[in-house]
Amino acid sequence: MNKEVSDKSYQSFSTFLYKECGIVLGGAKQYLVRSRLLPLVHEFGFESVDSAIATITARTNLKLCKAAIEVMTTNETLWFRDKYPYEILKNTVLPNFSKLNKRLTVWSAACSTGQEPYSIAMTVLEYQRQNPSAFSAGVSIIGTDLSLKVLEQSQSGIYEEIALKRGLPDDMRQRYFHQHENGTYIVNDQLKRLVSFKQLNLVTQKSSYQKAGIVFCRNVLIYFDNEEKTNILQNISACLQKGGTLFLGASESLAGAQDQFDMIKSSSGLYYSKR
């Protein structure tokens, strides 16, 4: 079997991926394409990665096309990634929203296998433990992703023990997870009631969450070119209520949407407020 990815195939696959979901591979990522597609080469019985790419880009096998998009858009994630957004959420953002006495909607865009929306939910519940009367009107957390595979994982709320060791504090595990006899862990009902999941393509579909108070779109925009970043951020802006909060990744910026947000600096880090 030929495992190499030719320059021609790489360019063809890069174009396919950009058209389908807006992701920009850039140069010299053949190693990534090869590692992600090799399992599909074996599963679908191809003799080389190039031949699999030829079928994918020709769009003659829809099952293979969907599988290729799945493997290229699935990324590892952590519980309470970078920590500071959750500190800001608990210490600043949630207290501000709790004063409004309205139902709060939080959108976790590109939520992968669910660690981010469940981390948000745990932060909300921890805040409510300390402030029992907060958010009596309720909180809804919506996680979206392009990949149906990761959404199924998220919806199940079941994780291997090794996955919980990637950023989840022991006290949170004990409070919000149950251990199965087979060693896996599942989120408890209190956590599950707060979170729902839905498939959404950030590039080709507009979100309908027009009254969201908080949006997490972290470590997502780095995969898109400037035009798509601007389109995504404008969609997010349209979904956020005035004064709503946006969290981006540490290396991400507002691209072409600077006129729609104010940057807020805190001792923990940066976040943005909808004008």
BAGUVO-828305 format. One record per residue (C-alpha): x negated, y, z negated; residue in one letter. Coordinates in steps of 0.1 Angstrom, whole numbers, padded with zeros to 4 digits, always signed. Layout:
<pts>
[pt [X,Y,Z],"A"]
...
</pts>
This chain:
<pts>
[pt [+0000,+0000,+0000],"M"]
[pt [-0012,+0035,+0009],"N"]
[pt [-0007,+0057,-0022],"K"]
[pt [-0022,+0089,-0007],"E"]
[pt [-0001,+0119,+0003],"V"]
[pt [-0012,+0135,+0036],"S"]
[pt [-0013,+0172,+0040],"D"]
[pt [+0015,+0170,+0065],"K"]
[pt [+0037,+0149,+0042],"S"]
[pt [+0030,+0172,+0013],"Y"]
[pt [+0041,+0203,+0032],"Q"]
[pt [+0072,+0186,+0045],"S"]
[pt [+0082,+0174,+0010],"F"]
[pt [+0074,+0208,-0005],"S"]
[pt [+0098,+0224,+0020],"T"]
[pt [+0125,+0198,+0012],"F"]
[pt [+0122,+0204,-0025],"L"]
[pt [+0124,+0242,-0021],"Y"]
[pt [+0155,+0240,+0001],"K"]
[pt [+0173,+0215,-0022],"E"]
[pt [+0166,+0231,-0056],"C"]
[pt [+0143,+0261,-0052],"G"]
[pt [+0113,+0246,-0068],"I"]
[pt [+0079,+0259,-0055],"V"]
[pt [+0052,+0232,-0056],"L"]
[pt [+0024,+0255,-0044],"G"]
[pt [-0009,+0242,-0032],"G"]
[pt [-0029,+0211,-0042],"A"]
[pt [-0001,+0193,-0061],"K"]
[pt [-0004,+0161,-0041],"Q"]
[pt [-0013,+0142,-0073],"Y"]
[pt [+0020,+0153,-0089],"L"]
[pt [+0040,+0142,-0059],"V"]
[pt [+0022,+0109,-0057],"R"]
[pt [+0027,+0101,-0094],"S"]
[pt [+0063,+0110,-0094],"R"]
[pt [+0072,+0093,-0062],"L"]
[pt [+0052,+0060,-0066],"L"]
[pt [+0080,+0043,-0086],"P"]
[pt [+0104,+0051,-0059],"L"]
[pt [+0081,+0038,-0032],"V"]
[pt [+0081,+0004,-0051],"H"]
[pt [+0118,+0005,-0059],"E"]
[pt [+0129,+0012,-0023],"F"]
[pt [+0103,-0010,-0006],"G"]
[pt [+0082,+0014,+0013],"F"]
[pt [+0046,+0006,+0024],"E"]
[pt [+0033,+0041,+0017],"S"]
[pt [+0041,+0074,-0001],"V"]
[pt [+0041,+0091,+0033],"D"]
[pt [+0067,+0068,+0047],"S"]
[pt [+0089,+0074,+0017],"A"]
[pt [+0085,+0112,+0022],"I"]
[pt [+0094,+0108,+0058],"A"]
[pt [+0127,+0092,+0049],"T"]
[pt [+0134,+0117,+0021],"I"]
[pt [+0128,+0147,+0043],"T"]
[pt [+0149,+0132,+0071],"A"]
[pt [+0178,+0129,+0046],"R"]
[pt [+0187,+0095,+0060],"T"]
[pt [+0190,+0078,+0026],"N"]
[pt [+0210,+0100,+0002],"L"]
[pt [+0203,+0077,-0028],"K"]
[pt [+0166,+0081,-0022],"L"]
[pt [+0169,+0119,-0018],"C"]
[pt [+0188,+0122,-0051],"K"]
[pt [+0162,+0100,-0068],"A"]
[pt [+0134,+0121,-0055],"A"]
[pt [+0149,+0153,-0068],"I"]
[pt [+0155,+0136,-0101],"E"]
[pt [+0119,+0126,-0106],"V"]
[pt [+0106,+0159,-0095],"M"]
[pt [+0128,+0180,-0117],"T"]
[pt [+0125,+0159,-0149],"T"]
[pt [+0100,+0174,-0174],"N"]
[pt [+0090,+0166,-0209],"E"]
[pt [+0102,+0189,-0236],"T"]
[pt [+0098,+0193,-0273],"L"]
[pt [+0120,+0200,-0304],"W"]
[pt [+0118,+0236,-0315],"F"]
[pt [+0093,+0243,-0287],"R"]
[pt [+0070,+0272,-0295],"D"]
[pt [+0089,+0277,-0328],"K"]
[pt [+0091,+0315,-0326],"Y"]
[pt [+0124,+0316,-0305],"P"]
[pt [+0141,+0296,-0333],"Y"]
[pt [+0127,+0318,-0360],"E"]
[pt [+0140,+0349,-0342],"I"]
[pt [+0173,+0331,-0336],"L"]
[pt [+0178,+0323,-0373],"K"]
[pt [+0164,+0355,-0388],"N"]
[pt [+0176,+0381,-0364],"T"]
[pt [+0199,+0371,-0336],"V"]
[pt [+0224,+0349,-0355],"L"]
[pt [+0228,+0374,-0384],"P"]
[pt [+0237,+0401,-0358],"N"]
[pt [+0262,+0379,-0340],"F"]
[pt [+0278,+0367,-0372],"S"]
[pt [+0288,+0402,-0380],"K"]
[pt [+0311,+0403,-0349],"L"]
[pt [+0334,+0376,-0363],"N"]
[pt [+0339,+0361,-0328],"K"]
[pt [+0332,+0327,-0313],"R"]
[pt [+0296,+0324,-0301],"L"]
[pt [+0286,+0307,-0269],"T"]
[pt [+0250,+0297,-0263],"V"]
[pt [+0238,+0285,-0229],"W"]
[pt [+0206,+0263,-0227],"S"]
[pt [+0196,+0264,-0190],"A"]
[pt [+0176,+0235,-0176],"A"]
[pt [+0180,+0216,-0209],"C"]
[pt [+0162,+0185,-0197],"S"]
[pt [+0167,+0156,-0222],"T"]
[pt [+0185,+0177,-0248],"G"]
[pt [+0159,+0188,-0273],"Q"]
[pt [+0164,+0225,-0267],"E"]
[pt [+0203,+0226,-0272],"P"]
[pt [+0201,+0203,-0302],"Y"]
[pt [+0173,+0224,-0317],"S"]
[pt [+0195,+0254,-0312],"I"]
[pt [+0224,+0235,-0329],"A"]
[pt [+0202,+0226,-0358],"M"]
[pt [+0192,+0262,-0362],"T"]
[pt [+0228,+0273,-0362],"V"]
[pt [+0237,+0247,-0388],"L"]
[pt [+0208,+0257,-0410],"E"]
[pt [+0219,+0293,-0408],"Y"]
[pt [+0254,+0282,-0418],"Q"]
[pt [+0241,+0262,-0447],"R"]
[pt [+0226,+0294,-0461],"Q"]
[pt [+0256,+0315,-0450],"N"]
[pt [+0287,+0293,-0454],"P"]
[pt [+0312,+0320,-0441],"S"]
[pt [+0292,+0327,-0409],"A"]
[pt [+0308,+0319,-0375],"F"]
[pt [+0342,+0308,-0388],"S"]
[pt [+0355,+0313,-0352],"A"]
[pt [+0331,+0286,-0341],"G"]
[pt [+0300,+0281,-0320],"V"]
[pt [+0297,+0263,-0286],"S"]
[pt [+0263,+0253,-0272],"I"]
[pt [+0262,+0243,-0235],"I"]
[pt [+0232,+0225,-0220],"G"]
[pt [+0229,+0224,-0182],"T"]
[pt [+0204,+0207,-0159],"D"]
[pt [+0202,+0197,-0123],"L"]
[pt [+0193,+0161,-0132],"S"]
[pt [+0222,+0137,-0140],"L"]
[pt [+0197,+0113,-0155],"K"]
[pt [+0185,+0136,-0182],"V"]
[pt [+0221,+0148,-0188],"L"]
[pt [+0231,+0112,-0196],"E"]
[pt [+0202,+0110,-0220],"Q"]
[pt [+0212,+0143,-0236],"S"]
[pt [+0249,+0133,-0239],"Q"]
[pt [+0240,+0100,-0256],"S"]
[pt [+0219,+0118,-0282],"G"]
[pt [+0198,+0087,-0286],"I"]
[pt [+0160,+0091,-0289],"Y"]
[pt [+0130,+0068,-0295],"E"]
[pt [+0111,+0075,-0327],"E"]
[pt [+0081,+0087,-0308],"I"]
[pt [+0103,+0114,-0291],"A"]
[pt [+0113,+0127,-0325],"L"]
[pt [+0077,+0131,-0335],"K"]
[pt [+0073,+0158,-0308],"R"]
[pt [+0082,+0188,-0329],"G"]
[pt [+0111,+0176,-0351],"L"]
[pt [+0105,+0183,-0389],"P"]
[pt [+0112,+0153,-0411],"D"]
[pt [+0139,+0171,-0431],"D"]
[pt [+0158,+0179,-0399],"M"]
[pt [+0155,+0142,-0388],"R"]
[pt [+0169,+0131,-0421],"Q"]
[pt [+0197,+0156,-0421],"R"]
[pt [+0209,+0154,-0385],"Y"]
[pt [+0200,+0119,-0372],"F"]
[pt [+0210,+0084,-0380],"H"]
[pt [+0186,+0054,-0374],"Q"]
[pt [+0199,+0024,-0355],"H"]
[pt [+0189,-0012,-0363],"E"]
[pt [+0168,-0012,-0331],"N"]
[pt [+0147,+0017,-0344],"G"]
[pt [+0161,+0044,-0322],"T"]
[pt [+0177,+0075,-0336],"Y"]
[pt [+0210,+0092,-0327],"I"]
[pt [+0222,+0127,-0334],"V"]
[pt [+0250,+0129,-0360],"N"]
[pt [+0286,+0139,-0354],"D"]
[pt [+0280,+0174,-0369],"Q"]
[pt [+0254,+0181,-0343],"L"]
[pt [+0272,+0165,-0314],"K"]
[pt [+0303,+0186,-0320],"R"]
[pt [+0285,+0218,-0313],"L"]
[pt [+0268,+0207,-0280],"V"]
[pt [+0282,+0198,-0246],"S"]
[pt [+0264,+0192,-0213],"F"]
[pt [+0271,+0199,-0176],"K"]
[pt [+0252,+0196,-0143],"Q"]
[pt [+0242,+0229,-0128],"L"]
[pt [+0218,+0239,-0100],"N"]
[pt [+0204,+0273,-0111],"L"]
[pt [+0196,+0282,-0075],"V"]
[pt [+0227,+0272,-0056],"T"]
[pt [+0254,+0274,-0082],"Q"]
[pt [+0265,+0304,-0103],"K"]
[pt [+0273,+0297,-0139],"S"]
[pt [+0308,+0304,-0152],"S"]
[pt [+0297,+0312,-0188],"Y"]
[pt [+0306,+0348,-0185],"Q"]
[pt [+0309,+0355,-0222],"K"]
[pt [+0277,+0339,-0234],"A"]
[pt [+0261,+0356,-0263],"G"]
[pt [+0227,+0339,-0261],"I"]
[pt [+0209,+0323,-0232],"V"]
[pt [+0178,+0301,-0235],"F"]
[pt [+0160,+0299,-0201],"C"]
[pt [+0126,+0289,-0212],"R"]
[pt [+0097,+0274,-0192],"N"]
[pt [+0120,+0272,-0161],"V"]
[pt [+0113,+0303,-0140],"L"]
[pt [+0077,+0292,-0135],"I"]
[pt [+0089,+0267,-0110],"Y"]
[pt [+0105,+0293,-0087],"F"]
[pt [+0093,+0320,-0064],"D"]
[pt [+0100,+0357,-0071],"N"]
[pt [+0131,+0359,-0051],"E"]
[pt [+0147,+0328,-0067],"E"]
[pt [+0136,+0341,-0102],"K"]
[pt [+0154,+0373,-0096],"T"]
[pt [+0186,+0356,-0084],"N"]
[pt [+0186,+0333,-0114],"I"]
[pt [+0180,+0362,-0138],"L"]
[pt [+0208,+0382,-0122],"Q"]
[pt [+0232,+0353,-0126],"N"]
[pt [+0222,+0350,-0163],"I"]
[pt [+0227,+0387,-0167],"S"]
[pt [+0262,+0384,-0153],"A"]
[pt [+0270,+0356,-0178],"C"]
[pt [+0257,+0375,-0208],"L"]
[pt [+0279,+0399,-0228],"Q"]
[pt [+0266,+0434,-0234],"K"]
[pt [+0240,+0432,-0261],"G"]
[pt [+0236,+0394,-0255],"G"]
[pt [+0202,+0378,-0261],"T"]
[pt [+0179,+0361,-0236],"L"]
[pt [+0149,+0339,-0245],"F"]
[pt [+0123,+0333,-0218],"L"]
[pt [+0092,+0312,-0219],"G"]
[pt [+0060,+0327,-0233],"A"]
[pt [+0044,+0331,-0199],"S"]
[pt [+0076,+0342,-0181],"E"]
[pt [+0088,+0377,-0173],"S"]
[pt [+0120,+0394,-0161],"L"]
[pt [+0108,+0395,-0124],"A"]
[pt [+0132,+0417,-0105],"G"]
[pt [+0158,+0421,-0133],"A"]
[pt [+0140,+0445,-0156],"Q"]
[pt [+0167,+0471,-0152],"D"]
[pt [+0193,+0448,-0168],"Q"]
[pt [+0175,+0440,-0200],"F"]
[pt [+0156,+0457,-0229],"D"]
[pt [+0125,+0439,-0242],"M"]
[pt [+0127,+0435,-0280],"I"]
[pt [+0094,+0430,-0299],"K"]
[pt [+0095,+0413,-0333],"S"]
[pt [+0067,+0400,-0356],"S"]
[pt [+0075,+0365,-0343],"S"]
[pt [+0075,+0372,-0305],"G"]
[pt [+0095,+0387,-0277],"L"]
[pt [+0131,+0384,-0266],"Y"]
[pt [+0155,+0404,-0244],"Y"]
[pt [+0188,+0422,-0249],"S"]
[pt [+0214,+0427,-0221],"K"]
[pt [+0220,+0464,-0215],"R"]
</pts>
